[in-house]
Amino acid sequence: MAERRQRHRRRRPGARQRGGAAMSLCKIDFDWADGHYTFALPIAQLEELQRLCDAGPMVVAERLRHGVWKIEDIHATLRLGLIGGGMEPIAALHLVKTYVHNRPWGENVLPALAIINAALFGKPDEPVGKSPAVGEESDPPARTESSTSETSTASAS
């Protein structure tokens, strides 16, 4: 029982404690508008995004990805991402008014998508799953009966 309690106390690297639960920040940094900014959509900002866009974050991401976005999908994702990344709300609003409202809207689809994807799936450069231990090789590709190419049959032999 003590081991079980100890296991629940361990935190993931890069997570912060909030209300007794580990919270991933899923921050992403990139050049946007007039400088280099940090964006994040922790739960408070995701809830606000959901309210403003009248859709869950996956729906907003899909609309951005498939080019059927609404103005608020872009505006709110960027503004709330800046706030979640640590910027004061009034400064975030000013930046979005300057670099979103006064520019072609399509310019900001990919930045908005990157922000929401980081919140939903993690940053693109974060490893997924476990990597092989040092000195250990990953499993070779499986051989299938229908494969006749030299590469696939040679590697399976």
N, C-alpha and C positions, 0 to 999 in steps of 0.2 A: 504494500500500500504506500509506503514511504517513497519507493522508486516511482510509482505512478504520479504522486504529487510533485516530485522533483522534475519529472518529465514535463509537466504542465507549466512549470515555472521558467523553463528555458525559453529564450526569445530567439527569433530568427535574426541573423545579422541584418542591419539596416532597418529594423523595426523599432518603434517607440511604444512604450506602455501608455495606454489611455483607458482609464476606467477598468483596469484589470485585464484588458485584452491587448494582444500585440497588434500594431497598426502599421502597415506598409505605407510609406509616403509616395512611392511611385513617381518621384520627381523626374522631370526631363528638362534638360538645358539645351537651348539652341539660339542661333542668331535669328532675330525677328524684329521687324520694324526698324528702330534706330539703334539697336544694341543687342547684347547677349542677355537672355532672360531665363529664369527658372520658372517652370510651370508645374502644377500638381493639382489633382482633384481628389483630395481626401473626402471622406463621407459627407461632411457638411456641404462642400461645394457640389458633390454629385447629387445630393438631395435637392439643392437649389437649381442645378441644371435640369434635373428631371421636372421640377415644378415649372420653370420658365419655358421649357421646350414641350411640355405636356407629353413627354415620352421618356422611357428609361434610357440609360446611357448606351446600351447596345443598339437601340433603335436609332438614337442620334448618330452613333458611329456608322451604322449601316446607311443612313441617309447621306452622310458625308461621303462615304466610300462609293456609293452608287450615283452620286450627282443629283440626288433628289432632296437636297438639304433645304432648310428654311433659314431665313436671315438670323433668327435667334439661335439656331444650332451653331453658327459660326461666332456670332457676337458673344453669346453667353459662355461658350466653351473657352474662348480666349480670355475674357474678363475674369471668369471664375478661376481659370488656370493660373493667371497671374496672381490673384489673391491667395490661392492655395499654395503658390510658390513663395509667398512671403511679402508680396507687395501690398501697400495700403490700398484699400478699395477706391478711393478717389483718384489716385495715380493710375490704377488699372483702368478705370473708366476713361480717363483722359487719353491714355495710350490707345485704347480701342476706338475711341471717337476719332482720333487723329489717323490711325493706321488701318482701320477697318472701314469705318463709315465713309471716309473720303478717298477710298481706293476701290479698284474693281474687286467685287466680293470673291471672285474665284481665286484671287491671290492668297486668300487665307483659309481655303478649304484644307489643304494639306497640313498646315500648322495645327489647325483645330483637330484634325484627325489624329495627328501624332500625340497631342495632349490627351485625348480621350483614350486612345489605344494604350498609352503608358499607364493610365489609371486602371484600365480593365485587364491588361495582359502583362504589364511590366515594360521596362525599357527594352528596345531592340537589342542592346548589347548585353543584357543580363542572360546568363546561361540558363537553359531550361533543363530540368532533371539533373541527374547525377552524371558527372564526367568520369571516365575510367581512372582508377588509381594510378599513381606514378609507376611506370614500367609495365602497366597492364594494357593490352590492346582491346579495342572494341570487338564485338562479335563480327565474324566475317558474314558477308551476305549469304542468305540461305539459297540452296540449290533447288531449283524447281524442275520438274520433269519436262515442262514445255519449253524451257530455255535451251536454245541451241547455239547461242553466240559463244565465241571462243573465250571472251572475257568472263562470262558468268560460269562456264563449265570449268575453266582453268582455275578460277579462284576457289571453287568448291572442291576441287580434287585434292 
